[in-house]
Amino acid sequence: MANHTLNAPAASAKASGWNVVVSAYRNAASERNAAAPSDWKDAAQESAWEILVDRASKALSAVTAYPVTTLAQLAEKCELVKAEYPDAMHLDGDDCAAIIADVQRIATDQHAARLANGGAAWDSALAAYEAAQAAVDAIPITEDEGAWNAADTMRADAAFTLATTPVPDRAALLLKSEQLFGEAADRGEWGPTWHPEMIASYMADMRRLAAVEG
């Protein structure tokens, strides 16, 4: 069984290395499929074909063992394995080990990237906003208007903090977008005019994530 570690290739080799092993497999599989013996009693034809079968099998093993670094690459790996064995009901041990390692690696990389992009600060601001919103929801305005107004002021402050906190990823950007524009979009109305700091933070988020994703 291959040793499937969590170590990923260097950043510059992530896409190119994967593309090389995938291309090698596709070429080997294509040659194998095109050379299937026309006469299975012809020993020479069958022998030549078996060599190509072995070559394609080794190329697929290189694909499954390759430590992918993105979900798109992992999906492609699974699609290639499934296409090679369309009737298989389960994966063998090596394939399972490779895919589990891929998932762990990608999750670890994404978590580290999120923290590096300010994930902890965003999570703290989001938790504060959700707690403030819950406090407002828990107070009937008709029973204690003063307490409700105080809680709503805290909610507004927490919403401002959240809207001006840099987002760490696209999921957080969607949440911020919903906060700023979601209600107006759902109602089909003109949107509110937001505080300049909120708009500046939002545009900085968009530009930063666009730059990261190329």
C-alpha positions as CSV (number, residue, x, y, z in Angstrom):
1,M,0.0,0.0,0.0
2,A,1.3,3.5,-0.9
3,N,2.2,5.9,1.9
4,H,-0.5,8.6,1.7
5,T,0.8,11.5,3.8
6,L,-0.8,14.9,4.4
7,N,2.1,16.7,2.8
8,A,1.1,18.6,-0.3
9,P,3.2,19.6,-3.3
10,A,4.7,23.1,-3.5
11,A,2.2,25.8,-4.6
12,S,3.8,26.2,-8.0
13,A,3.5,22.5,-8.7
14,K,-0.1,22.0,-7.5
15,A,-1.9,22.3,-10.8
16,S,0.9,21.3,-13.2
17,G,1.8,18.1,-11.3
18,W,-1.8,17.0,-11.1
19,N,-2.4,17.7,-14.8
20,V,0.7,15.6,-15.7
21,V,-0.5,12.5,-13.9
22,V,-4.0,12.9,-15.2
23,S,-2.8,13.4,-18.8
24,A,-0.5,10.3,-18.5
25,Y,-3.5,8.2,-17.3
26,R,-5.8,9.4,-20.0
27,N,-3.3,8.7,-22.7
28,A,-2.5,5.2,-21.3
29,A,-6.2,4.4,-21.0
30,S,-6.9,5.7,-24.5
31,E,-4.1,3.5,-26.0
32,R,-5.4,0.5,-24.1
33,N,-8.9,0.9,-25.2
34,A,-7.9,1.4,-28.8
35,A,-5.7,-1.7,-28.9
36,A,-8.2,-4.2,-27.6
37,P,-7.5,-7.4,-29.5
38,S,-9.8,-8.1,-32.5
39,D,-8.9,-11.8,-32.2
40,W,-8.6,-13.1,-28.6
41,K,-7.0,-16.3,-29.9
42,D,-4.1,-14.3,-31.2
43,A,-1.5,-14.6,-28.5
44,A,0.6,-11.7,-29.8
45,Q,-2.3,-9.3,-29.8
46,E,-3.4,-10.3,-26.4
47,S,0.1,-10.0,-24.9
48,A,0.5,-6.5,-26.4
49,W,-2.8,-5.5,-25.0
50,E,-2.0,-6.8,-21.5
51,I,1.1,-4.6,-21.5
52,L,-1.1,-1.6,-22.2
53,V,-3.6,-2.7,-19.5
54,D,-0.7,-2.8,-17.0
55,R,0.5,0.6,-18.1
56,A,-3.0,2.1,-17.7
57,S,-3.4,0.5,-14.3
58,K,-0.1,1.9,-13.0
59,A,-1.0,5.4,-14.4
60,L,-4.4,5.2,-12.6
61,S,-2.5,4.3,-9.4
62,A,-0.4,7.4,-9.8
63,V,-3.6,9.4,-10.1
64,T,-5.1,8.0,-6.9
65,A,-1.9,8.3,-5.0
66,Y,-1.3,12.0,-6.0
67,P,-1.9,14.3,-3.1
68,V,-4.5,16.7,-4.6
69,T,-5.0,20.1,-3.0
70,T,-8.3,21.4,-4.3
71,L,-11.9,20.0,-4.2
72,A,-12.0,20.2,-8.0
73,Q,-9.0,17.9,-8.3
74,L,-10.5,15.5,-5.7
75,A,-13.7,15.4,-7.7
76,E,-11.8,14.7,-10.9
77,K,-9.8,11.9,-9.2
78,C,-13.1,10.3,-8.0
79,E,-14.6,10.6,-11.5
80,L,-11.6,8.9,-13.1
81,V,-11.7,6.1,-10.7
82,K,-15.4,5.6,-11.1
83,A,-15.1,5.7,-14.9
84,E,-12.4,3.0,-14.8
85,Y,-14.5,0.8,-12.6
86,P,-18.1,1.7,-13.4
87,D,-19.5,-1.5,-11.9
88,A,-17.5,-1.5,-8.7
89,M,-19.5,-1.4,-5.5
90,H,-16.6,-0.2,-3.3
91,L,-13.0,1.2,-3.4
92,D,-10.0,-0.8,-2.6
93,G,-7.8,0.1,0.5
94,D,-5.3,2.2,-1.4
95,D,-7.9,4.3,-3.1
96,C,-9.8,4.8,0.2
97,A,-6.6,5.8,2.0
98,A,-5.7,8.3,-0.7
99,I,-9.1,10.0,-0.8
100,I,-9.3,10.2,3.0
101,A,-5.8,11.8,3.0
102,D,-7.0,14.2,0.3
103,V,-10.0,15.3,2.3
104,Q,-8.0,15.8,5.5
105,R,-5.3,17.8,3.6
106,I,-7.8,20.1,1.9
107,A,-9.8,20.7,5.1
108,T,-6.6,21.5,7.0
109,D,-5.3,23.8,4.3
110,Q,-8.7,25.6,4.1
111,H,-8.9,26.0,7.8
112,A,-5.4,27.4,8.0
113,A,-6.1,29.8,5.2
114,R,-9.3,30.9,6.8
115,L,-7.5,31.7,10.1
116,A,-4.7,33.5,8.2
117,N,-7.3,35.6,6.5
118,G,-8.9,36.8,9.8
119,G,-11.3,34.0,10.5
120,A,-11.1,34.3,14.3
121,A,-12.0,38.0,14.2
122,W,-14.9,37.4,11.8
123,D,-16.2,34.5,13.9
124,S,-16.1,36.6,17.1
125,A,-17.9,39.5,15.4
126,L,-20.5,37.2,14.0
127,A,-21.1,35.5,17.4
128,A,-21.5,39.0,19.0
129,Y,-24.0,40.0,16.3
130,E,-26.0,36.8,16.7
131,A,-26.1,37.2,20.5
132,A,-27.3,40.8,20.2
133,Q,-30.0,39.8,17.6
134,A,-31.2,37.0,19.9
135,A,-31.4,39.5,22.8
136,V,-33.6,41.8,20.7
137,D,-35.8,38.9,19.6
138,A,-36.3,37.8,23.3
139,I,-37.8,41.2,24.4
140,P,-41.4,41.9,23.3
141,I,-41.3,45.6,22.3
142,T,-44.9,46.0,23.6
143,E,-43.9,45.0,27.1
144,D,-40.6,46.8,27.7
145,E,-39.9,49.4,25.0
146,G,-36.9,50.8,26.9
147,A,-35.2,47.5,27.3
148,W,-35.9,46.7,23.6
149,N,-34.5,50.0,22.5
150,A,-31.3,49.3,24.5
151,A,-31.0,45.8,23.1
152,D,-31.6,47.1,19.5
153,T,-28.8,49.7,20.0
154,M,-26.4,46.9,21.0
155,R,-27.6,44.9,17.9
156,A,-27.0,47.9,15.6
157,D,-23.5,48.3,17.0
158,A,-22.8,44.6,16.6
159,A,-24.1,44.8,13.0
160,F,-21.8,47.7,12.2
161,T,-18.8,45.8,13.7
162,L,-19.6,42.7,11.7
163,A,-20.1,44.8,8.5
164,T,-16.7,46.4,8.9
165,T,-14.8,43.2,9.8
166,P,-12.8,41.7,6.9
167,V,-14.3,38.4,5.7
168,P,-12.0,35.4,5.6
169,D,-13.7,33.5,2.8
170,R,-16.6,33.6,0.3
171,A,-19.1,32.1,2.7
172,A,-18.5,35.0,5.0
173,L,-18.7,37.4,2.1
174,L,-22.1,36.0,1.2
175,L,-23.3,36.5,4.8
176,K,-22.1,40.1,4.8
177,S,-23.8,40.7,1.4
178,E,-27.1,39.3,2.8
179,Q,-26.7,41.7,5.8
180,L,-26.2,44.7,3.6
181,F,-28.4,44.0,0.6
182,G,-30.5,40.8,1.3
183,E,-33.6,42.4,2.7
184,A,-33.9,45.0,0.0
185,A,-33.3,42.3,-2.7
186,D,-35.9,40.1,-1.2
187,R,-38.5,42.9,-1.2
188,G,-37.5,44.2,-4.6
189,E,-36.9,47.7,-3.1
190,W,-34.2,50.3,-3.3
191,G,-31.4,49.5,-0.9
192,P,-30.4,51.6,2.0
193,T,-27.4,54.0,1.9
194,W,-24.8,52.4,4.1
195,H,-22.1,54.1,6.2
196,P,-18.9,54.7,4.2
197,E,-16.8,52.5,6.4
198,M,-19.2,49.6,5.7
199,I,-19.0,50.1,2.0
200,A,-15.2,50.5,2.1
201,S,-14.9,47.2,4.1
202,Y,-17.2,45.4,1.6
203,M,-15.3,46.6,-1.4
204,A,-12.0,45.7,0.2
205,D,-13.3,42.2,0.8
206,M,-14.3,41.8,-2.8
207,R,-11.0,43.0,-4.1
208,R,-9.0,40.9,-1.7
209,L,-10.8,37.6,-2.4
210,A,-10.7,38.3,-6.2
211,A,-7.0,38.9,-6.0
212,V,-6.5,35.6,-4.0
213,E,-8.6,33.6,-6.5
214,G,-6.8,35.0,-9.5
